[in-house]
Amino acid sequence: KEATMRRCQSSSLLLAAVVSLLRSPRAFFVGALATTGRGRRAMPNNHKDLTRQIKETRRADEVHRLLEEHQAHVDAYVVSTAVAQLRRLRRPRDALEVFERSKARGLALNGFAYNAAISACGKNWVKATELFDELQERGLEPTIVTYNALMSACEKGGQWEKALDLFEELIGRGLEPQ
């Protein structure tokens, strides 16, 4: 009798959720992503939710917490979002740490993640150059964004001759400067 009652309750909860979804899909999903009773954000359901939460955070420790708690959803796109957000928060060391830790975990990082990491290097043109070389060693093609990030690091690091060499290289590759 109790088992039947539990099944009925579960069925009625499921039915109520389906009806809610059919009546107003937007309200249903907004409710599903709403803040929990303890004042914390709801768990992300996928990497899109996770990237949205990372972009909205204003603290580096919160970015780290989100990455650790939701490792199952971390992919190259999430890493590039986290690295870019940490750079915007003026935490370049944290940004590069997230990037390096992701590589160490065996995550296949894409050009977006490398671009974000190179941008996070700031005036550390040596590290930026290492990442640029590594990107190419992994068979990824540098884009105009990659070159701009590396040239910016070289310029900030006082290496304007190297920046000019890179500019000539990108022209030689047929890329349009921006």
VOGU-3710 file (C-alpha; in Angstrom, 3 decimals, decimal comma):
1> keatmrrcqs> 0,000/0,000/0,000  2,842/2,447/0,909  4,745/1,602/-2,268  1,656/2,293/-4,346  1,175/5,632/-2,581  4,830/6,607/-3,226  4,443/5,721/-6,916  1,278/7,814/-7,104  3,016/10,755/-5,425  5,998/10,456/-7,778
11> sslllaavvs> 3,673/10,205/-10,756  1,706/13,252/-9,673  4,927/15,261/-9,165  6,113/14,251/-12,606  2,731/15,113/-14,114  2,787/18,519/-12,382  6,267/19,203/-13,803  5,174/18,237/-17,314  2,049/20,424/-17,079  4,186/23,317/-15,832
21> llrspraffv> 6,597/22,816/-18,715  3,794/22,729/-21,275  2,066/25,817/-19,866  5,149/28,007/-19,755  8,494/26,538/-20,851  10,393/29,732/-20,019  8,983/29,938/-16,497  9,682/26,243/-15,961  13,359/26,554/-16,915  13,834/29,843/-15,069
31> galattgrgr> 12,392/28,134/-11,999  14,688/25,161/-12,491  17,732/27,442/-12,596  16,578/29,730/-9,793  18,486/30,276/-6,592  18,186/27,513/-4,028  16,834/28,093/-0,552  20,340/28,584/0,893  21,081/31,611/-1,280  23,304/29,683/-3,702
41> rampnnhkdl> 22,790/29,243/-7,394  21,264/26,024/-8,631  23,603/23,389/-10,020  24,311/23,772/-13,702  22,700/21,116/-15,877  25,297/21,276/-18,649  28,340/23,171/-19,838  26,180/26,065/-21,132  24,773/26,674/-17,656  28,265/26,391/-16,198
51> trqiketrra> 29,771/28,902/-18,644  26,917/31,317/-17,927  27,566/31,065/-14,198  31,317/31,553/-14,698  30,715/34,663/-16,811  28,415/36,101/-14,146  30,747/35,590/-11,183  32,862/38,445/-9,899  35,234/36,477/-7,678  38,131/34,223/-8,628
61> devhrlleeh> 37,459/31,765/-5,808  33,914/31,328/-7,128  35,278/30,457/-10,594  37,558/27,838/-9,017  34,686/26,450/-6,936  32,424/26,112/-9,971  35,123/24,289/-11,934  35,836/21,885/-9,080  32,215/21,139/-8,221  31,139/20,572/-11,814
71> qahvdayvvs> 34,098/18,748/-13,329  31,767/16,512/-15,335  30,715/19,527/-17,429  34,188/21,012/-17,902  35,293/20,980/-21,524  37,588/23,182/-23,625  34,883/25,822/-24,008  34,303/26,014/-20,229  38,064/26,290/-19,670  38,381/29,132/-22,177
81> tavaqlrrlr> 35,453/30,915/-20,499  37,010/30,481/-17,045  40,448/31,658/-18,209  38,931/34,708/-19,918  36,825/35,548/-16,852  39,815/35,254/-14,532  41,769/37,548/-16,857  38,899/40,071/-16,713  38,994/39,801/-12,922  42,691/40,723/-13,132
91> rprdalevfe> 43,808/37,311/-11,890  46,270/36,199/-14,612  48,036/33,660/-12,389  44,715/31,999/-11,598  43,820/32,027/-15,289  47,046/30,303/-16,281  46,716/27,863/-13,374  43,260/26,785/-14,601  44,654/26,376/-18,117  47,677/24,320/-17,001
101> rskarglaln> 45,614/22,193/-14,611  43,183/21,404/-17,442  46,061/20,294/-19,659  47,439/18,141/-16,847  44,040/16,439/-16,518  44,273/15,460/-20,171  41,550/17,776/-21,454  41,903/18,409/-25,188  42,090/22,195/-25,280  41,130/24,100/-28,403
111> gfaynaaisa> 42,292/27,340/-29,991  39,816/29,378/-27,950  41,365/28,123/-24,709  44,877/28,862/-25,979  43,817/32,342/-27,119  42,362/33,057/-23,680  45,529/31,791/-21,967  47,811/33,836/-24,233  45,681/36,920/-23,519  45,957/36,226/-19,794
121> cgknwvkate> 49,757/36,353/-19,993  49,722/40,150/-19,954  53,299/41,370/-20,321  54,760/37,873/-19,797  55,661/37,565/-23,460  57,899/34,539/-22,810  54,982/32,470/-21,453  52,726/33,783/-24,224  55,287/32,686/-26,828  55,551/29,243/-25,209
131> lfdelqergl> 51,774/28,832/-25,405  51,765/30,027/-29,017  54,405/27,429/-29,916  52,544/24,725/-27,981  49,316/25,546/-29,816  51,052/24,907/-33,124  52,790/21,756/-31,845  49,342/20,359/-31,027  48,309/20,858/-34,631  46,131/23,913/-34,021
141> eptivtynal> 46,320/26,855/-36,395  46,876/30,311/-34,909  44,142/32,784/-35,834  44,177/36,551/-35,982  42,999/36,498/-32,350  46,006/34,353/-31,408  48,419/36,711/-33,133  46,771/39,799/-31,612  47,053/38,298/-28,105  50,717/37,390/-28,609
151> msacekggqw> 51,591/40,752/-30,176  49,879/42,488/-27,254  51,944/40,467/-24,759  55,122/41,323/-26,662  54,215/45,017/-26,773  53,404/45,071/-23,025  56,670/43,265/-22,324  58,693/45,808/-24,304  59,410/43,380/-27,153  58,176/45,563/-30,002
161> ekaldlfeel> 60,630/44,008/-32,504  59,100/40,577/-31,851  55,632/42,089/-32,193  56,605/43,481/-35,611  58,004/40,085/-36,654  54,700/38,472/-35,652  52,804/41,080/-37,631  54,838/40,229/-40,721  54,261/36,512/-40,062  50,502/36,908/-39,885
171> igrglepq> 50,520/38,880/-43,141  52,621/36,104/-44,689  50,004/33,544/-43,611  47,311/35,532/-45,401  45,550/36,680/-42,238  43,928/40,115/-42,207  45,195/42,365/-39,402  42,577/43,945/-37,170
//
